[in-house]
Amino acid sequence: MNTAMKKKSARDDRKSAASIGYVGIAMFAIVFGTIVILDLSALMRDGRMFIMNWRDGIGRLVRWIRRKLCA
């Protein structure tokens, strides 16, 4: 058997095969979409906290640099 043929799937043009594929994709989208929607409030809260901490850290760094340069 040819090495290139080992990695290729047979073409399947049946409507039922396409339908099963679409149902599978829809199920994955529903599951992962539900997880994201349920975690959306926590993600937004954590994002705001990250931004506040980032700004606070940058502010501290700037103040530290100014003290070192002006001293």
DSSP file (Angstrom, degrees, kcal/mol; ACC not computed):
  #  RESIDUE AA STRUCTURE BP1 BP2  ACC     N-H-->O    O-->H-N    N-H-->O    O-->H-N    TCO  KAPPA ALPHA  PHI   PSI    X-CA   Y-CA   Z-CA
    1    1 A M              0   0    0      0, 0.0     2,-0.1     0, 0.0     5,-0.1   0.000 360.0 360.0 360.0 140.0    0.0    0.0    0.0
    2    2 A N     >  -     0   0    0      1,-0.1     4,-0.9     2,-0.0     3,-0.3  -0.405 360.0-132.0 -68.0 140.0    1.2    3.5   -0.9
    3    3 A T  H >> S+     0   0    0      1,-0.2     3,-0.6     2,-0.2     4,-0.5   0.873 106.5  54.1 -62.9 -38.0    2.3    5.6    2.1
    4    4 A A  H >4 S+     0   0    0      1,-0.2     3,-0.8     2,-0.2     4,-0.3   0.838 103.8  56.3 -66.2 -32.6    0.2    8.6    0.9
    5    5 A M  H >4 S+     0   0    0     -3,-0.3     3,-0.8     1,-0.2    -1,-0.2   0.724  92.5  70.1 -73.2 -21.5   -2.9    6.5    0.7
    6    6 A K  H << S+     0   0    0     -4,-0.9    -1,-0.2    -3,-0.6    -2,-0.2   0.803 102.0  44.9 -65.5 -27.7   -2.6    5.4    4.4
    7    7 A K  T << S+     0   0    0     -3,-0.8     2,-0.4    -4,-0.5    -1,-0.2   0.476  95.7  90.7 -96.7  -4.3   -3.5    9.0    5.5
    8    8 A K    <   -     0   0    0     -3,-0.8     2,-0.2    -4,-0.3    -3,-0.0  -0.759  64.5-141.6-100.9 139.7   -6.4    9.7    3.2
    9    9 A S        -     0   0    0     -2,-0.4     2,-0.2     1,-0.1    -2,-0.1  -0.640  29.7-102.3 -91.3 153.6  -10.1    9.0    4.0
   10   10 A A        -     0   0    0     -2,-0.2     2,-0.2     1,-0.1    -1,-0.1  -0.511  40.2-108.6 -73.5 143.0  -12.5    7.7    1.4
   11   11 A R        -     0   0    0     -2,-0.2     2,-0.4     2,-0.0    -1,-0.1  -0.521  33.0-168.6 -73.5 137.2  -14.8   10.3   -0.1
   12   12 A D        +     0   0    0     -2,-0.2    -1,-0.0     1,-0.1    -3,-0.0  -0.923  13.7 175.8-132.8 106.9  -18.4    9.8    1.1
   13   13 A D        +     0   0    0     -2,-0.4    -1,-0.1     4,-0.1     2,-0.1   0.302  37.4 127.0 -94.5   8.8  -21.0   11.9   -0.8
   14   14 A R     >  -     0   0    0      1,-0.1     4,-1.7     2,-0.0     5,-0.1  -0.396  62.2-134.3 -68.9 143.9  -24.1   10.5    1.0
   15   15 A K  H  > S+     0   0    0      1,-0.2     4,-2.5     2,-0.2     5,-0.2   0.843 105.7  58.1 -64.8 -33.4  -26.4   13.0    2.5
   16   16 A S  H  > S+     0   0    0      2,-0.2     4,-2.3     1,-0.2    -1,-0.2   0.882 104.3  50.8 -66.7 -36.3  -26.6   10.9    5.7
   17   17 A A  H  > S+     0   0    0      2,-0.2     4,-1.9     1,-0.2    -1,-0.2   0.919 112.3  46.4 -65.8 -43.0  -22.9   11.2    6.2
   18   18 A A  H  X S+     0   0    0     -4,-1.7     4,-2.4     2,-0.2    -2,-0.2   0.899 111.3  52.7 -65.0 -40.1  -22.9   14.9    5.8
   19   19 A S  H  X S+     0   0    0     -4,-2.5     4,-2.4     1,-0.2    -2,-0.2   0.907 107.7  50.5 -63.1 -42.2  -25.9   15.2    8.1
   20   20 A I  H  X S+     0   0    0     -4,-2.3     4,-2.2     1,-0.2    -1,-0.2   0.897 110.6  50.6 -63.2 -39.6  -24.1   13.2   10.8
   21   21 A G  H  X S+     0   0    0     -4,-1.9     4,-2.3     2,-0.2    -2,-0.2   0.915 110.6  48.2 -63.5 -43.4  -21.1   15.5   10.5
   22   22 A Y  H  X S+     0   0    0     -4,-2.4     4,-2.4     1,-0.2    -2,-0.2   0.887 110.7  51.4 -65.1 -38.6  -23.2   18.6   10.8
   23   23 A V  H  X S+     0   0    0     -4,-2.4     4,-2.4     2,-0.2    -1,-0.2   0.909 110.1  50.1 -64.4 -41.2  -25.0   17.2   13.9
   24   24 A G  H  X S+     0   0    0     -4,-2.2     4,-2.3     2,-0.2    -2,-0.2   0.916 111.1  47.9 -62.6 -43.7  -21.6   16.4   15.4
   25   25 A I  H  X S+     0   0    0     -4,-2.3     4,-2.4     1,-0.2    -2,-0.2   0.909 111.7  50.6 -63.4 -41.8  -20.3   19.9   14.8
   26   26 A A  H  X S+     0   0    0     -4,-2.4     4,-2.6     2,-0.2    -2,-0.2   0.897 109.1  51.4 -63.5 -40.0  -23.6   21.4   16.2
   27   27 A M  H  X S+     0   0    0     -4,-2.4     4,-2.6     2,-0.2     5,-0.2   0.929 110.8  47.6 -64.4 -44.7  -23.2   19.3   19.4
   28   28 A F  H  X S+     0   0    0     -4,-2.3     4,-2.6     1,-0.2     5,-0.3   0.929 112.9  49.4 -59.5 -44.9  -19.6   20.4   19.9
   29   29 A A  H  X S+     0   0    0     -4,-2.4     4,-2.4     1,-0.2    -2,-0.2   0.901 112.1  47.9 -63.0 -41.1  -20.7   24.1   19.4
   30   30 A I  H  X S+     0   0    0     -4,-2.6     4,-2.4     2,-0.2    -1,-0.2   0.932 113.8  46.6 -65.5 -45.8  -23.6   23.7   21.8
   31   31 A V  H  X S+     0   0    0     -4,-2.6     4,-2.0     2,-0.2    -2,-0.2   0.962 119.1  38.6 -62.7 -52.8  -21.5   22.1   24.5
   32   32 A F  H  X S+     0   0    0     -4,-2.6     4,-2.3     1,-0.2    -1,-0.2   0.859 115.4  53.7 -69.8 -34.4  -18.6   24.5   24.3
   33   33 A G  H  X S+     0   0    0     -4,-2.4     4,-2.6    -5,-0.3    -1,-0.2   0.899 108.4  50.3 -63.8 -40.4  -20.9   27.5   23.8
   34   34 A T  H  X S+     0   0    0     -4,-2.4     4,-2.6    -5,-0.2    -2,-0.2   0.911 109.8  50.4 -63.5 -42.9  -22.8   26.6   26.9
   35   35 A I  H  X S+     0   0    0     -4,-2.0     4,-1.7     1,-0.2    -2,-0.2   0.925 112.4  46.8 -61.5 -44.5  -19.6   26.3   28.9
   36   36 A V  H  X S+     0   0    0     -4,-2.3     4,-0.6     2,-0.2    -2,-0.2   0.918 112.8  49.1 -64.7 -43.4  -18.4   29.8   27.7
   37   37 A I  H >< S+     0   0    0     -4,-2.6     3,-0.8     1,-0.2     4,-0.4   0.909 111.0  49.7 -63.9 -41.6  -21.8   31.4   28.4
   38   38 A L  H 3< S+     0   0    0     -4,-2.6     4,-0.3     1,-0.2     3,-0.3   0.827 117.1  41.5 -66.6 -30.4  -21.9   29.9   31.9
   39   39 A D  H 3X S+     0   0    0     -4,-1.7     4,-2.7    -5,-0.2    -1,-0.2   0.405  86.7  99.2 -95.2   1.8  -18.4   31.2   32.6
   40   40 A L  H <X S+     0   0    0     -3,-0.8     4,-2.5    -4,-0.6     5,-0.2   0.890  81.2  49.6 -60.4 -42.7  -18.9   34.5   31.0
   41   41 A S  H  > S+     0   0    0     -4,-0.4     4,-2.3    -3,-0.3    -1,-0.2   0.914 113.5  46.6 -64.6 -40.8  -19.5   36.5   34.2
   42   42 A A  H  > S+     0   0    0     -4,-0.3     4,-2.8     2,-0.2    -2,-0.2   0.896 112.0  51.3 -67.1 -39.2  -16.4   34.9   35.9
   43   43 A L  H  X S+     0   0    0     -4,-2.7     4,-2.2     2,-0.2    -2,-0.2   0.905 111.4  47.2 -63.9 -41.2  -14.3   35.7   32.8
   44   44 A M  H  X S+     0   0    0     -4,-2.5     4,-2.4    -5,-0.2    -2,-0.2   0.918 113.1  48.6 -66.8 -42.7  -15.5   39.3   32.7
   45   45 A R  H  X S+     0   0    0     -4,-2.3     4,-2.3     1,-0.2    -2,-0.2   0.935 113.7  46.3 -61.5 -46.5  -14.8   39.7   36.5
   46   46 A D  H  X S+     0   0    0     -4,-2.8     4,-2.4     1,-0.2    -1,-0.2   0.861 110.8  53.5 -65.8 -35.2  -11.3   38.1   36.1
   47   47 A G  H  X S+     0   0    0     -4,-2.2     4,-2.3    -5,-0.2    -1,-0.2   0.918 109.7  47.1 -64.5 -43.7  -10.6   40.3   33.1
   48   48 A R  H  X S+     0   0    0     -4,-2.4     4,-2.5     2,-0.2    -2,-0.2   0.910 112.4  50.2 -63.2 -41.3  -11.5   43.5   35.0
   49   49 A M  H  X S+     0   0    0     -4,-2.3     4,-2.7     1,-0.2     5,-0.2   0.901 109.7  51.4 -63.3 -41.0   -9.3   42.3   37.9
   50   50 A F  H  X S+     0   0    0     -4,-2.4     4,-2.6     2,-0.2    -1,-0.2   0.924 110.7  47.8 -60.9 -45.4   -6.4   41.6   35.6
   51   51 A I  H  X S+     0   0    0     -4,-2.3     4,-2.6     2,-0.2    -2,-0.2   0.914 112.4  48.8 -64.2 -42.7   -6.6   45.0   34.0
   52   52 A M  H  X S+     0   0    0     -4,-2.5     4,-2.4     1,-0.2    -2,-0.2   0.926 113.9  46.1 -62.9 -43.9   -6.8   46.7   37.4
   53   53 A N  H  X S+     0   0    0     -4,-2.7     4,-2.6     2,-0.2    -2,-0.2   0.886 111.9  52.0 -65.3 -38.4   -3.8   44.7   38.7
   54   54 A W  H  X S+     0   0    0     -4,-2.6     4,-2.6    -5,-0.2    -2,-0.2   0.940 111.5  45.8 -62.5 -48.0   -1.9   45.5   35.5
   55   55 A R  H  X S+     0   0    0     -4,-2.6     4,-2.5     1,-0.2    -2,-0.2   0.906 113.5  49.9 -62.9 -41.2   -2.5   49.2   35.8
   56   56 A D  H  X S+     0   0    0     -4,-2.4     4,-2.3    -5,-0.2    -1,-0.2   0.911 111.8  48.5 -63.6 -42.1   -1.5   49.1   39.5
   57   57 A G  H  X S+     0   0    0     -4,-2.6     4,-2.3     2,-0.2    -2,-0.2   0.899 111.8  48.4 -65.3 -41.5    1.6   47.2   38.7
   58   58 A I  H  X S+     0   0    0     -4,-2.6     4,-2.6     2,-0.2    -2,-0.2   0.906 110.9  51.9 -65.0 -41.3    2.6   49.6   35.9
   59   59 A G  H  X S+     0   0    0     -4,-2.5     4,-2.4     1,-0.2    -2,-0.2   0.912 110.4  47.8 -61.5 -42.8    1.9   52.6   38.2
   60   60 A R  H  X S+     0   0    0     -4,-2.3     4,-2.4     2,-0.2    -1,-0.2   0.909 111.5  50.8 -63.6 -41.6    4.2   51.1   40.9
   61   61 A L  H  X S+     0   0    0     -4,-2.3     4,-2.5     2,-0.2    -2,-0.2   0.919 110.5  48.7 -62.5 -43.8    6.9   50.4   38.3
   62   62 A V  H  X S+     0   0    0     -4,-2.6     4,-2.5     1,-0.2    -2,-0.2   0.926 112.1  48.6 -63.0 -44.7    6.7   54.0   37.0
   63   63 A R  H  X S+     0   0    0     -4,-2.4     4,-2.2     1,-0.2    -1,-0.2   0.898 111.7  50.1 -62.2 -39.5    6.9   55.4   40.6
   64   64 A W  H  X S+     0   0    0     -4,-2.4     4,-2.1     2,-0.2    -2,-0.2   0.912 111.4  48.1 -64.1 -43.7    9.9   53.2   41.4
   65   65 A I  H  X S+     0   0    0     -4,-2.5     4,-2.6     2,-0.2     5,-0.2   0.914 110.7  51.3 -64.5 -42.6   11.7   54.3   38.2
   66   66 A R  H  X S+     0   0    0     -4,-2.5     4,-2.5     1,-0.2    -2,-0.2   0.908 109.8  49.9 -61.6 -41.6   11.1   57.9   39.0
   67   67 A R  H  X S+     0   0    0     -4,-2.2     4,-1.1     1,-0.2    -1,-0.2   0.911 112.8  46.9 -62.6 -41.5   12.4   57.5   42.5
   68   68 A K  H  < S+     0   0    0     -4,-2.1    -2,-0.2     1,-0.2    -1,-0.2   0.888 115.8  44.3 -68.6 -38.5   15.6   55.8   41.2
   69   69 A L  H  < S+     0   0    0     -4,-2.6    -2,-0.2     1,-0.2    -1,-0.2   0.855 117.6  43.6 -75.1 -34.5   16.2   58.4   38.5
   70   70 A C  H  <        0   0    0     -4,-2.5    -1,-0.2    -5,-0.2    -2,-0.2   0.606 360.0 360.0 -86.7 -12.0   15.5   61.5   40.7
   71   71 A A     <        0   0    0     -4,-1.1    -1,-0.2    -5,-0.2    -2,-0.1   0.482 360.0 360.0 -80.6 360.0   17.5   60.2   43.7
